[in-house]
Amino acid sequence: MFKPPISRMGGKSKLRKTIIDMLPEHVCYVELFFGAGWVFFGKEISKVEVINDIDAELINLFKMIKYHAPEIERMLEYDFSGRDIFNEYKNESVENLTEINRAVRFLYLTSQSFASKGVSYGYGTNTKPNHHIFCTDVLKDLKERLRNTYVENLSFEKVIDKYDREYTCFFADPPYVETAGYGNKFGEKEHLLLRDELSSIKGKFILTINDHPKVREWYKDFNFKEVEVNYSVSREEKARGKYKELIISNY
Ligand SMILES: C[S@@+](CC[C@H](N)C(=O)[O-])C[C@H]1O[C@@H](n2cnc3c(N)ncnc32)[C@H](O)[C@@H]1O
């Protein structure tokens, strides 16, 4: 069981054991919305594994960890947390960088920013700077873990079409319904497309999503498990709280 190298809004750190215990027998395991990959990095290795996310910088990071982890560690070893360095990385334009430099930039910006959004330098009065990424040997095990994994950077429906077999298990952790999310739009149209795709697969699926009346209606023909999770992207006590989520499956 590994800890992902980044945090991601909606990351399944608190739910991963529950989800892993519910995974059905399968040959091919596909994560459609990888994010930080809490479930992937926590579960046993499947015969064939696929990770996918639409975020090109995020997927580039995992590709570079897979192929060039030692070089990323070497580049970060003498770096440190600082507002000026953060702003320098932020102002770089990715088109002028190599894939390894893009991975280093993404890792720095997500790990040193407020709520891991890569937007503003994350400092605190009761939290220390995050120095995890400046330690060597953190990425080595992740490189090994990713060794036999297909890494895709597509929208989820294309991945479903490519990998759907009777022996495939799809894990879907899409952006929440009616919640501001990531760089790309994920509204009702995308949620309905996901529901339609998952409803017609040959394989199995397990989906996690916020407990919303629309979700209950869309997935009324499938199996539900209700769970309560304590999540927050905020350091403010008042913004923290328990959220109801649903784990939905077709088996
Ligand atoms: C809730 S997060 C996944 C969190 C992840 N399970 C974890 O443990 O960190 C949702 C992810 O979906 C990705 N995403 C948004 N739209 C997508 C699409 N159309 N196809 C694939 N991925 C998408 C976002 O970039 C984001 O990383």
The ligand as an SDF file (V2000), in Angstrom:
LIG
                    3D

 27 29  0  0  0  0  0  0  0  0999 V2000
  -12.6040   13.1630   -7.7330 C   0  0  0  0  0  0  0  0  0  0  0  0
  -11.1440   13.3270   -8.7150 S   0  0  0  0  0  0  0  0  0  0  0  0
  -10.4820   11.7090   -8.6220 C   0  0  0  0  0  0  0  0  0  0  0  0
   -9.8100   11.4710   -7.3020 C   0  0  0  0  0  0  0  0  0  0  0  0
   -9.0500   10.1600   -7.2060 C   0  0  0  0  0  0  0  0  0  0  0  0
   -9.9410    9.0210   -7.1860 N   0  0  0  0  0  0  0  0  0  0  0  0
   -8.1340   10.1550   -6.0080 C   0  0  0  0  0  0  0  0  0  0  0  0
   -8.2050    9.2390   -5.1810 O   0  0  0  0  0  0  0  0  0  0  0  0
   -7.3130   11.0810   -5.9020 O   0  0  0  0  0  0  0  0  0  0  0  0
  -11.7850   13.4470  -10.3370 C   0  0  0  0  0  0  0  0  0  0  0  0
  -10.7390   13.4720  -11.4740 C   0  0  0  0  0  0  0  0  0  0  0  0
  -11.4570   13.3890  -12.7130 O   0  0  0  0  0  0  0  0  0  0  0  0
  -10.6910   14.0470  -13.7020 C   0  0  0  0  0  0  0  0  0  0  0  0
  -11.5950   14.3040  -14.8430 N   0  0  0  0  0  0  0  0  0  0  0  0
  -12.4800   15.3300  -15.0080 C   0  0  0  0  0  0  0  0  0  0  0  0
  -13.1460   15.1700  -16.1750 N   0  0  0  0  0  0  0  0  0  0  0  0
  -12.7130   14.0230  -16.7540 C   0  0  0  0  0  0  0  0  0  0  0  0
  -13.0460   13.3220  -17.9510 C   0  0  0  0  0  0  0  0  0  0  0  0
  -13.9600   13.7790  -18.7990 N   0  0  0  0  0  0  0  0  0  0  0  0
  -12.3910   12.1480  -18.2130 N   0  0  0  0  0  0  0  0  0  0  0  0
  -11.4350   11.6770  -17.3700 C   0  0  0  0  0  0  0  0  0  0  0  0
  -11.0720   12.3270  -16.2290 N   0  0  0  0  0  0  0  0  0  0  0  0
  -11.7070   13.4700  -15.9100 C   0  0  0  0  0  0  0  0  0  0  0  0
  -10.1550   15.2850  -12.9790 C   0  0  0  0  0  0  0  0  0  0  0  0
   -9.0090   15.7770  -13.6430 O   0  0  0  0  0  0  0  0  0  0  0  0
   -9.8780   14.7060  -11.5720 C   0  0  0  0  0  0  0  0  0  0  0  0
   -8.5310   14.3440  -11.4270 O   0  0  0  0  0  0  0  0  0  0  0  0
  1  2  1  0
  2  3  1  0
  2 10  1  0
  3  4  1  0
  4  5  1  0
  5  6  1  0
  5  7  1  0
  7  8  2  0
  7  9  1  0
 10 11  1  0
 11 12  1  0
 11 26  1  0
 12 13  1  0
 13 14  1  0
 13 24  1  0
 14 15  1  0
 14 23  1  0
 15 16  2  0
 16 17  1  0
 17 18  1  0
 17 23  2  0
 18 19  1  0
 18 20  2  0
 20 21  1  0
 21 22  2  0
 22 23  1  0
 24 25  1  0
 24 26  1  0
 26 27  1  0
M  CHG  2   2   1   9  -1
M  END
$$$$
